[in-house]
Amino acid sequence: MPAKLDALEYQPQNFRDLADTELGKEIWAYLKEYDNQIRMETATLLERAAVEPLAAGLIAEFGEDISDDRVKQMIGHMVRQVMFALGFEPERSALRITRPSLFTSGTTYRLVGSDPRTMKITREQREAWVKNTKNSAFNVWLNKQVRDENGDLLLERLYAVAKKYGIEKRYDKLNPGQQRMNIGVQLRKLVDPKEYEAKA
C-alpha cells in the first residue's frame, strides 16, 4: 500500500456507530489496499463511479449482506476520503450505475488539475476492471452453516458458530446483515483456511 495511506484515518462523522465495529475497521482497511486503489483510479479513468468496480470484491470479502443500505452509504463516504487522499476531487455525484452492481449510484472523480477525458486506458486495464470474482470459499463455508434452504440468515446459528470459535460478543443493536458481517470479519481471522478451502 502506498505509504501516504498507511496513516490515513477514517473520519466517520454520521457513521461512527458502524465505523467503530470490527466490520467498519475491516472495510476501511480493505478500501485502502493497493489493488482497490487501482480499481478506483481505473474506474475514474473510465468516467465511472469509483465504488462500481469494488462491488464484486466487497461481496467476496464480506458476503452478500454488504448490500445493507447503511453499510453501502458508509462505503461511499469512505471511498470519498480515500479518493481525496489519492489526489482526486468529486466531479459528479449520484451518477446512476446501469450495470448490475452492489451500488445503484456513486460519485465520479477527477484528478485535481487534469481533464480525465484526455487520459488513455489500455484494453488490459478495461478488462481488469470489468472482471468479476466469485464469492470466497470462506463465505460459502459460513453461509452453509448460518442460512436456511431459502437463503435466510438465522442469527441463532450465526452466534452458535461464533461461540464455537470463542467469539462471545453480540451485535444485537445492529441489523441481521450487519451482525453477520461483524461476526464474519472475526471468524475470518480465527478459522484455519484449511477448514473452508477444502469444502469449497
ABEGO torsion letter per residue (X at the ends): XBAAAAABBBBAEAAAAAAABAAAAAAAAAAABAAAAAAAAAAAAAGBBAAAAAAAAAAAAAEAAAABAAAAAAAAAAAAAAAAAAGBBBABBGBBBABBBABABBBBBBBBGBBAAABBBBAAAAAAAABBBBBBAAAAAAAAAABBAAGBBBAAAAAAAAAAAGBABBAAABBAAAAAAAAAAAAAAABBAAAAAAAX
